[in-house]
Each structure stands twice: as C-alpha cells, then as structure tokens.
C-alpha cells in the first residue's frame, strides 16, 4: 500500500484507518474519470510504530499550551532516560549471560546447539552498528535543543507577565 492511498483520521477516542485504491475509467486511451474505492485494511504495528502513534494520540487527546507541552516533554524525557538506562542494564546482563554460554560452548564444556547458534547469528547480524561518539553527539544536541526551548518559553512567559503588569499599572500624575 502506498502512503498516498492511505488516510489516517485522528479522533479524540481512537485512530481509524481507511485505505483507498484508485480505479481509472477509460475508453480506448482516453481517461474519463477516476474513482476511489475503499478497500479493507489490517494494521500491524511494531513497538516503534506504537510509540509514535501513542505520541500522536496524546497530542490529540491532551490539547496543551506550548509551555505546558514543553514542560511535559522535558519530564517525559527525563523518565525516558531512566527507562533507557534500566533497559540497557538489563540488556547488558543478558549479553553477559549469552557470552558466558558461548564461551562454554567454544571451550567444549557444553555441547552446542546449531539452532541456537543460527538464531544468535541472525539476531546479531540484524543489529545496526553505530558510532558511539555520533550517537552521544546527536542525543546531546537534541537534549540541549529541548532545554533551550523550555528556557525560551519560560523567558517569554515572564516577559508577557511583566508587560501585562506594566500596562495595567495606572500612574496618577
């Protein structure tokens, strides 16, 4: 299915998807008209897709001001960092366990299983390699940008409050 053939509709209660296919009506080589017909669709999402859709859903369900949204994003970012750290620690423990098992098979202490070996090979081949410095730079830049937006939003809010007070102050001369 092409992106141009799908329509995503957001409502306050759910997401609904409708897909269309274009049918052209022709006589000989001359196009008369096109008609869009609805076709059945079944949506299968990955965990990454669900995260993105949840973010879209939250924005439609929780209409917030820009400063409230930024503050909420900062707190969510802090929680995500903690969750990411915990997930990475759990992953590191699993990798240590797998490494110990592989070392035991290589040294001959434990008999190897070809099916498990193929599964590990396929799993490790699918892991993308990323430069640690590049990742840290990209993540750090994103965090600095977010914090700068929070700072500017609070600064603007303060300036508006001061301007409002100055305009409402009545000088009697």
N, C-alpha and C positions, 0 to 999 in steps of 0.2 A: 504494500500500500504506500502510495506517495503521500508526502506531507500535504500537498495541495488538495488531496482528495479526502482529507480528514477534517473534521470540525470538532473542536473541543469547547464545550459550553460549561462555564462555571456557575454554580448557583450557591446559595448560602447553605444548602444542606448536603449537596453531593456534586460529584463530577458526572457529567453524562457525555458520552461519545456517540457521534453519528458519522458514518462514512458514506461517501457518495462515489459513484462511478459515472463518468460522462459517456453518454451514448450519442453519437452523431447520426443525424438522419441525412442521407444523401440520395440524389438521383443522378446517376452516372457519376461525373466528377464534381458536381456542384453541391456544396454544403447548403442544406436548407435551414437546419437548426440543430441545437444540441439540447439534450435533456439530462438532468442529473437524477440518478435513481439511488435511493437508499439501499445499502447492502448490509447484511448482518456482520457484526464485528465482535470479536472476543479479545479483550485486552489482557496481555500477560506482561507483568512488570518485574523488573529486577529490584533489588533493595535500593539501588541508587535512584531508579525511577521513582520509587515510592517516596524517597526523601524529598525529591524535587516536587512531586505532586502535593505532598503534605505542606511544603513551604507555600505553594500557590494557594492551597486551600486555606491555610492560616491567614493569608493576606485578604482573602475574600470574606472570611468569617469574622476576623478581628480588624475592622477598619480603625486604624490608629493614626494619630498625628505623626508627622515626620520625626519629631524629637522623641516621642514615646516609642516609635518603631525602632529608632536607632538605639535607645537605651535598652530595649528588649533584646535587640540583636547582640549588643555587647555582652549582656548577661548570658544569653544563649551561647555565644562564642566561648565564654569562659567555661561554661558547663561542657561544651563540646570538647574543649581542650582536655579537661579532666577525664571525660569518657574516652577520648582518643588515647590518652596516656594509659588508662587502665586496660584498654583493648590491646594496645601494643605490648604491655607487660604480659598479658595472658598469651598472646601470640608468641612472644619470646620464650615463655615456658614450654609451649607446645613444640616449638622448633628445637629446644634443648632436648626434649624427650625423644623427638624423632631422630635427632643427631646421635643420641646415645644408642638408640635401636640400630641405626645404620652402622655405627662403629662396631656394635656387637656382631652384626651380620658379616661385615668385612673381615673382622678378626677370626671368624669361624666359631664363635661361642654359641651363636644362634643360627639355625637354618633359615635361609632367606626364602621369601615368598615372591615369585615372579609377578603375580598380580599386584601385590602391594608396591613392588619396585616400579612397575609401569605406571601405577597411579601416582606415586610420588614424582616420577619423572615428568609426567604430563602436567601435574599441578605446578611444579617448579618452572617448567618451560612457559607456562602462561603468566608468570609474574613479570610485570614490566620492570626494567631496571631504570632507576632514576638517580641522577647525581644529587648527593646529599646537600651540597652547597647550594645548588639550584633550587631544591625544594625548600630549604631554610630561607633563602632569599625571597622566594615567591610568597611563602607563608608570612614572613615578617613584614613584607611590603603590604600585604593585604591587611594585616592587623594594624599597622601604622595608619593606613588609609582610613580604616574604620574608626580608630581613636581620634583622628583628626576631624572626621565628620561629626563625631559626638562633641568634641570641643567647640567646633564652629557653631553647632546647633545651640549649645548652651550659651555661647557668647552672643549669638543673635537674639536669643530669648531675653537675656539680660539687657541688651541694648533696647529692645522693644519695651520692656518694663520701665526703664529709665525714661525713654521718650514719652511714654504714656503718662508717667507721673509729672514730668515737666510740663506737658500740655494741659494737664488738669490742675496745675498749681495756679492759683489766682493771686496775682500781685496787685496790691492796692497801693497806689501812689498818692 
